[in-house]
Amino acid sequence: AVLQHQMSEVQHDLERIDDILSDLEDFVKPPEGDTKADPALLFLLKYRDMNYEIERSLLKPFKVDIDVYPHDLPRELAERRVTYDRLEQQAQLVKLKDDIIWHLVQEKKRRENYAIADLDKA
């Protein structure tokens, strides 16, 4: 859960940086057919917002420590093994149930055939 949260934060930061780059590219190459728009004027109008976003991205602290320790992995592995063992036991129970049902159906067919044979003799 912690890793998923951190991954979503990094993804959000990357999207914000992509938006900033997209805005900068728009100033370098103005939209087609818009000859009245002066790129310098557009840049000055959006400068404050862009500067804020750039500063925010640059000043955002980032962690160099790893919060996931390898000592957690054996515990997680043990939990997964317990779950796997439970699934194996349930699979064995389902197989046993299927075998019992198959034997009962075969026994029923055998008895029906025996009863039919008895009736034919009589």
C-alpha angles and dihedrals in degrees: 000000000000092000092048090052092049091047091053091050091051090047090051091050091050091051090051091051090048089053091052091049091048091053091050091050089052090058093049093047113027118208117280115265094017100112096152095061112093109212092211092053092047089050092051091050093053098034097100095050093044093047090051092051093046092049091047091052094046096046096046108118117234130200123243094180122090113231094192111079124198088233087073092059097072090051091050090046090053090051091050091049091052090051091047091049090052090050091049091051091049091049090052090050091050090050091049090049091050091049092050092049091048092050092047091050091049091048090050091051091048092051092046090052090047091050092048090049090051092050092049090053093051 
